[in-house]
Amino acid sequence: MGLALFSELSRNPRLFSRLSLVVVGDLALDRSFYCRPSVPGYHAVHGSETIYDVERDDHGELGSAATPCFLAAGLGIRAHLFTLLGQDPEGRRAKEILGAGGIPFTALELAGVQTVTRYRFYVREERRGIYDLKFRMDKEEADHGPVFARAAREARTGSFLSSFAAEIARADAVYINDTAKGFLSRELLRELSALLSAERARRASAGRRTLLVVVDPKNDWDKFIGLPVDVFKPNDREVFNALGRPWHEGALVSPKGLRLLARDLVLRFGEAFPTMVVTLGRHGALLLEAKKENGLAQRFPALELFPMPPHAATHCGDMFGAALTLALAHGASLYAATSLAGIVAAIQYTLPVGRKVGRDDLLSRANLEAARQKVAPPVFVGNGLLTNS
């Protein structure tokens, strides 16, 4: 399955290079500081405090919807990004990074709106030899509601929608990455849905392969109902939120708990999203197929390619979604694509903080050999989930 595809990709890094991808979603400028503890300081009001010395400042990289674009570019794939930016220094920096990376993009640029910027502070632990995420600060709009409305209006009056229609006409797949930061409103999604449906209808009438659509949602799932979605890819915490219950890791570990979670998810959302791939963090991924065996659930075990101390799993979810989309667009089966996505996410977890999976990581002989030893087949969770038993 995915291992064979990964092996083929490691031998031929241009395996996917004929693909064309459109990515739609919120962009974030990530500013990361890598520190080491310094001497204890003293604050006259609050008492003792710890001072950290900054060893390295990466001066900004792009995350969220930009992540799959850079993975695609490293594999020779054209990926066009549709996003939202503020007319501010962070927005200008984001455009510089996209330009330097050769990523074509179309952005709604709104005056007076703050480009989402995330400041992460990592501290090196000498004993473990790794950087741990100490804290994160976000610089963004306090209320995204007005931004959603402005973005929808701007998209309708400018060339944004016509550019989107032109790009999807030559694309193999569309990956929608939502982080609920003021871009993908219900109104804008209705416009995009109409264009996607029209393009898919044109391809069907011409006997052409359909335009693949993969959605990585945040917490508002209802706004995607009616969108032509082939694969819906939430994470476990978003699933608990959508079902209106607190996150509980025990439900991901217990076979019975996972089956009940899968059943509730299929009963609630299976009609709108018949195929779901839920990332479960260190517990792997759950594949749900509502139209197969009256509701089939299987868990793909997580991979630990190399012994690693626990640390922040930054970018792993975005890398999983990107690899899943590219593999499906290439023509891989759902099983093979999910398995490959797990391998790519596992590689991301092994990388030093601040690095993202690139071409060299996919060509690595060590990664391939580790995957050959560690990849396991999916585990049956349950079928007949739609019978509500």
C-alpha positions as CSV (number, residue, x, y, z in Angstrom):
1,M,0.0,0.0,0.0
2,G,1.6,3.3,1.2
3,L,5.0,1.7,1.7
4,A,5.2,0.6,-2.0
5,L,4.2,4.1,-3.0
6,F,6.8,5.7,-0.6
7,S,9.4,3.3,-2.0
8,E,8.6,4.4,-5.5
9,L,8.6,8.0,-4.6
10,S,12.0,7.7,-2.9
11,R,13.4,6.2,-6.2
12,N,11.7,8.8,-8.4
13,P,11.1,12.1,-6.6
14,R,9.3,13.4,-9.7
15,L,6.7,10.8,-9.4
16,F,4.0,13.4,-8.7
17,S,5.5,16.2,-10.8
18,R,2.8,16.2,-13.5
19,L,0.2,17.0,-10.9
20,S,-1.3,20.5,-10.4
21,L,-2.6,21.5,-7.0
22,V,-4.8,24.3,-5.7
23,V,-4.6,25.1,-2.0
24,V,-7.2,27.3,-0.3
25,G,-6.9,28.5,3.2
26,D,-5.6,30.6,6.0
27,L,-1.9,31.4,6.0
28,A,0.2,32.1,9.0
29,L,3.6,33.7,9.3
30,D,5.5,31.7,11.9
31,R,8.3,33.4,13.8
32,S,10.3,30.9,15.9
33,F,13.0,31.7,18.5
34,Y,15.4,29.0,19.7
35,C,16.6,29.7,23.2
36,R,18.7,28.3,26.0
37,P,18.3,29.1,29.7
38,S,20.4,31.8,31.0
39,V,21.1,32.9,34.6
40,P,18.1,33.4,36.9
41,G,17.0,37.1,37.0
42,Y,15.2,39.1,39.6
43,H,12.1,41.2,39.1
44,A,11.3,43.6,41.9
45,V,7.5,42.9,41.8
46,H,7.1,39.3,40.8
47,G,10.2,37.8,42.4
48,S,12.6,35.5,40.6
49,E,12.2,34.8,36.9
50,T,14.1,32.8,34.3
51,I,15.9,34.6,31.5
52,Y,16.5,32.9,28.1
53,D,19.1,33.7,25.6
54,V,18.1,33.6,22.0
55,E,20.4,31.4,20.0
56,R,18.6,31.6,16.7
57,D,15.8,33.5,15.1
58,D,14.4,32.1,11.8
59,H,13.0,35.5,10.8
60,G,9.8,33.9,9.6
61,E,8.5,30.9,7.7
62,L,5.0,30.2,6.5
63,G,2.6,27.6,8.0
64,S,-1.0,26.4,7.7
65,A,-2.2,26.5,4.1
66,A,1.3,27.4,2.9
67,T,2.8,24.1,4.2
68,P,1.4,21.8,1.5
69,C,2.5,24.3,-1.2
70,F,6.1,24.0,-0.2
71,L,6.0,20.2,0.1
72,A,4.5,20.1,-3.4
73,A,7.0,22.5,-4.8
74,G,9.8,20.3,-3.5
75,L,8.4,17.4,-5.5
76,G,8.1,19.5,-8.7
77,I,4.4,20.0,-8.4
78,R,2.8,23.3,-9.3
79,A,0.7,24.5,-6.3
80,H,-1.3,27.7,-6.4
81,L,-2.3,29.2,-3.1
82,F,-5.5,31.2,-2.5
83,T,-5.4,33.0,0.8
84,L,-6.0,36.1,2.9
85,L,-3.3,38.7,3.9
86,G,-3.3,42.0,5.7
87,Q,-1.7,45.0,4.2
88,D,1.0,45.1,6.9
89,P,4.7,44.2,7.3
90,E,3.8,40.6,8.1
91,G,1.7,40.3,4.9
92,R,4.6,41.8,2.9
93,R,7.0,39.3,4.5
94,A,4.6,36.4,3.6
95,K,4.6,37.5,0.0
96,E,8.4,37.7,0.0
97,I,8.6,34.1,1.3
98,L,6.1,32.8,-1.2
99,G,7.9,34.5,-4.1
100,A,11.3,33.2,-3.0
101,G,9.8,29.7,-2.8
102,G,8.3,30.0,-6.3
103,I,4.8,29.5,-5.0
104,P,2.2,31.3,-7.2
105,F,-0.6,32.8,-5.1
106,T,-3.7,34.9,-5.2
107,A,-4.5,36.8,-2.0
108,L,-7.3,38.9,-0.7
109,E,-5.3,41.8,0.7
110,L,-7.3,43.7,3.3
111,A,-6.2,47.1,4.7
112,G,-6.4,47.3,8.5
113,V,-6.4,43.5,8.9
114,Q,-3.6,41.8,10.8
115,T,-1.9,39.0,9.0
116,V,-2.0,36.0,11.3
117,T,1.5,35.8,13.0
118,R,2.5,33.1,15.5
119,Y,5.5,33.6,17.7
120,R,6.9,30.3,19.1
121,F,9.6,30.2,21.7
122,Y,11.5,26.9,22.0
123,V,14.0,26.2,24.8
124,R,16.8,23.7,24.5
125,E,16.8,21.0,27.1
126,E,20.4,19.9,27.5
127,R,19.6,16.5,29.0
128,R,17.4,15.4,26.1
129,G,19.2,17.4,23.5
130,I,16.1,18.8,21.9
131,Y,14.1,22.1,21.8
132,D,10.8,22.1,23.6
133,L,8.0,24.5,22.8
134,K,7.9,26.8,25.9
135,F,5.1,29.1,24.9
136,R,3.4,30.6,21.8
137,M,2.0,34.1,21.2
138,D,-0.4,34.8,18.4
139,K,-0.8,38.2,16.7
140,E,-4.1,38.4,14.9
141,E,-7.5,40.0,14.9
142,A,-9.3,39.9,18.2
143,D,-12.6,39.3,16.4
144,H,-12.5,37.5,13.0
145,G,-16.2,38.0,12.3
146,P,-15.8,41.3,10.5
147,V,-12.9,39.9,8.5
148,F,-15.0,37.0,7.3
149,A,-17.5,39.4,5.9
150,R,-15.0,41.7,4.3
151,A,-13.2,38.8,2.7
152,A,-16.4,37.5,1.2
153,R,-17.3,40.9,-0.2
154,E,-13.8,41.5,-1.6
155,A,-13.8,38.1,-3.3
156,R,-17.1,38.8,-5.1
157,T,-16.1,42.2,-6.4
158,G,-12.5,41.5,-7.5
159,S,-10.8,38.9,-9.7
160,F,-10.4,36.4,-6.9
161,L,-13.2,34.1,-8.0
162,S,-12.3,34.2,-11.7
163,S,-8.7,33.4,-10.8
164,F,-9.9,30.4,-8.7
165,A,-12.1,29.2,-11.6
166,A,-9.1,29.4,-14.0
167,E,-6.8,27.5,-11.7
168,I,-9.1,24.7,-10.8
169,A,-9.8,24.2,-14.5
170,R,-6.2,22.8,-14.9
171,A,-5.8,21.3,-11.4
172,D,-5.9,17.7,-10.4
173,A,-6.8,18.4,-6.8
174,V,-8.0,21.1,-4.4
175,Y,-6.9,21.1,-0.8
176,I,-8.9,23.3,1.5
177,N,-7.2,24.1,4.8
178,D,-9.3,26.0,7.3
179,T,-8.0,27.5,10.6
180,A,-11.0,29.9,11.1
181,K,-8.9,33.0,10.9
182,G,-11.3,35.2,8.9
183,F,-11.0,33.8,5.4
184,L,-13.3,30.8,4.7
185,S,-16.7,32.1,5.6
186,R,-19.9,30.3,4.7
187,E,-20.5,33.0,2.1
188,L,-17.2,32.5,0.4
189,L,-17.4,28.8,0.6
190,R,-20.8,28.9,-1.3
191,E,-19.1,30.8,-4.1
192,L,-16.2,28.3,-4.2
193,S,-18.6,25.4,-4.0
194,A,-20.5,26.6,-7.1
195,L,-17.3,26.9,-9.1
196,L,-16.0,23.4,-7.9
197,S,-19.3,21.8,-8.7
198,A,-19.4,23.4,-12.2
199,E,-15.9,22.2,-12.9
200,R,-16.6,18.7,-11.8
201,A,-19.7,18.6,-14.0
202,R,-17.8,19.8,-17.0
203,R,-15.2,17.0,-16.5
204,A,-18.0,14.4,-16.0
205,S,-19.7,15.4,-19.2
206,A,-16.4,15.2,-21.1
207,G,-15.5,11.8,-19.6
208,R,-12.6,13.2,-17.7
209,R,-11.3,12.3,-14.3
210,T,-13.0,14.3,-11.6
211,L,-11.4,17.2,-9.6
212,L,-10.4,15.8,-6.2
213,V,-11.4,17.9,-3.2
214,V,-10.0,17.3,0.2
215,V,-11.0,19.5,3.2
216,D,-9.1,19.9,6.5
217,P,-11.6,21.7,8.7
218,K,-11.4,23.5,12.0
219,N,-14.4,23.5,14.3
220,D,-17.3,24.7,12.1
221,W,-18.1,21.7,10.0
222,D,-21.6,22.8,8.9
223,K,-20.2,25.4,6.6
224,F,-18.7,22.6,4.4
225,I,-22.0,20.7,4.0
226,G,-23.0,21.0,0.4
227,L,-19.4,21.5,-0.8
228,P,-18.3,18.7,-3.2
229,V,-15.9,16.9,-0.7
230,D,-14.2,13.6,-1.5
231,V,-12.2,13.3,1.7
232,F,-12.8,15.2,5.0
233,K,-9.7,15.3,7.2
234,P,-10.3,16.5,10.7
235,N,-8.1,15.8,13.7
236,D,-9.3,14.1,16.9
237,R,-9.9,17.2,18.9
238,E,-12.0,18.7,16.1
239,V,-14.0,15.5,16.1
240,F,-14.8,15.8,19.8
241,N,-15.7,19.4,19.4
242,A,-18.0,18.6,16.4
243,L,-19.7,15.9,18.5
244,G,-20.1,18.4,21.4
245,R,-18.1,16.5,24.0
246,P,-14.8,17.1,25.8
247,W,-11.7,15.5,24.4
248,H,-10.9,12.1,26.0
249,E,-7.7,10.2,25.0
250,G,-9.2,7.0,26.4
251,A,-11.7,6.9,23.5
252,L,-8.7,6.8,21.1
253,V,-7.0,4.0,22.9
254,S,-9.8,1.6,23.8
255,P,-11.1,-0.5,20.8
256,K,-14.6,-0.1,22.1
257,G,-14.2,3.6,22.7
258,L,-12.8,4.2,19.2
259,R,-15.6,2.2,17.7
260,L,-18.3,4.2,19.5
261,L,-16.5,7.4,18.5
262,A,-16.5,6.2,14.9
263,R,-20.1,5.2,15.0
264,D,-21.2,8.6,16.4
265,L,-19.1,10.4,13.8
266,V,-20.6,8.4,10.9
267,L,-24.1,8.8,12.1
268,R,-23.8,12.5,12.6
269,F,-21.7,13.4,9.5
270,G,-21.5,10.4,7.3
271,E,-24.1,11.6,4.8
272,A,-22.4,14.9,4.3
273,F,-18.8,13.5,4.4
274,P,-19.0,9.8,3.4
275,T,-15.2,9.4,3.5
276,M,-13.3,10.8,6.5
277,V,-9.7,10.4,7.6
278,V,-9.2,11.5,11.2
279,T,-5.7,12.1,12.4
280,L,-5.3,10.8,16.0
281,G,-1.8,12.2,16.9
282,R,0.3,9.5,18.4
283,H,-2.5,7.0,17.9
284,G,-2.4,7.1,14.1
285,A,-5.3,7.8,11.8
286,L,-8.9,6.6,11.6
287,L,-10.3,5.9,8.1
288,L,-14.1,6.0,8.0
289,E,-16.1,4.9,4.9
290,A,-19.8,5.5,5.4
291,K,-20.8,3.9,2.1
292,K,-18.8,0.7,2.6
293,E,-20.1,-2.2,4.6
294,N,-22.8,0.0,6.0
295,G,-20.2,2.1,7.8
296,L,-16.6,0.8,8.0
297,A,-13.9,2.1,10.3
298,Q,-10.2,1.1,10.3
299,R,-7.3,2.5,12.3
300,F,-3.8,3.0,10.7
301,P,-1.3,2.7,13.5
302,A,1.1,5.6,14.1
303,L,4.7,5.2,13.1
304,E,7.7,5.8,15.2
305,L,10.4,5.7,12.6
306,F,13.2,6.3,15.1
307,P,13.2,6.5,18.9
308,M,12.3,10.1,19.7
309,P,11.6,11.9,23.0
310,P,8.1,13.5,23.1
311,H,8.1,17.0,21.6
312,A,5.8,19.4,19.7
313,A,4.3,17.8,16.6
314,T,4.3,21.0,14.6
315,H,3.3,20.7,11.0
316,C,2.6,17.0,11.2
317,G,-1.2,17.4,10.5
318,D,-0.6,19.7,7.5
319,M,2.0,17.3,6.1
320,F,-0.4,14.4,6.5
321,G,-3.1,16.2,4.7
322,A,-0.8,17.4,1.9
323,A,0.6,13.9,1.3
324,L,-2.9,12.3,1.4
325,T,-4.1,14.8,-1.2
326,L,-1.1,14.3,-3.5
327,A,-1.3,10.5,-3.3
328,L,-5.0,10.5,-4.1
329,A,-4.5,12.9,-7.0
330,H,-1.8,10.6,-8.3
331,G,-4.4,7.8,-8.4
332,A,-3.4,5.9,-5.2
333,S,-6.1,4.0,-3.4
334,L,-7.6,5.4,-0.2
335,Y,-5.7,2.9,1.8
336,A,-2.3,3.5,0.1
337,A,-2.8,7.3,0.4
338,T,-3.6,7.2,4.1
339,S,-0.7,4.9,4.7
340,L,1.7,7.2,2.8
341,A,0.4,10.2,4.6
342,G,1.2,8.5,7.9
343,I,4.8,7.9,6.8
344,V,5.2,11.6,5.7
345,A,3.8,12.8,9.1
346,A,6.1,10.4,10.9
347,I,9.1,11.8,9.0
348,Q,8.0,15.3,10.0
349,Y,7.9,14.3,13.7
350,T,11.6,13.2,13.5
351,L,12.8,16.5,12.1
352,P,14.5,19.2,14.2
353,V,12.1,21.9,15.3
354,G,11.7,24.5,12.5
355,R,12.3,22.1,9.6
356,K,9.6,20.8,7.3
357,V,9.6,17.6,5.2
358,G,11.3,18.2,1.9
359,R,12.6,16.4,-1.1
360,D,15.7,15.1,0.6
361,D,13.7,13.6,3.5
362,L,11.6,11.6,1.0
363,L,14.7,10.4,-0.8
364,S,16.4,9.4,2.5
365,R,17.5,5.7,2.5
366,A,17.3,5.7,6.3
367,N,13.7,6.9,6.3
368,L,12.8,4.2,3.7
369,E,14.4,1.4,5.7
370,A,12.8,2.6,8.9
371,A,9.4,2.7,7.2
372,R,9.8,-0.8,5.8
373,Q,10.4,-2.1,9.4
374,K,7.7,-0.1,11.1
375,V,4.7,0.2,8.7
376,A,1.8,-2.0,9.9
377,P,-1.5,-2.8,8.2
378,P,-4.6,-1.1,9.3
379,V,-6.6,-2.4,12.3
380,F,-10.2,-3.3,11.9
381,V,-12.3,-1.0,14.2
382,G,-15.9,-1.9,13.2
383,N,-18.4,-2.1,10.4
384,G,-22.2,-1.7,10.3
385,L,-21.7,1.6,12.1
386,L,-24.8,3.1,10.4
387,T,-27.0,0.5,12.1
388,N,-26.5,2.5,15.3
389,S,-25.8,-0.7,17.3
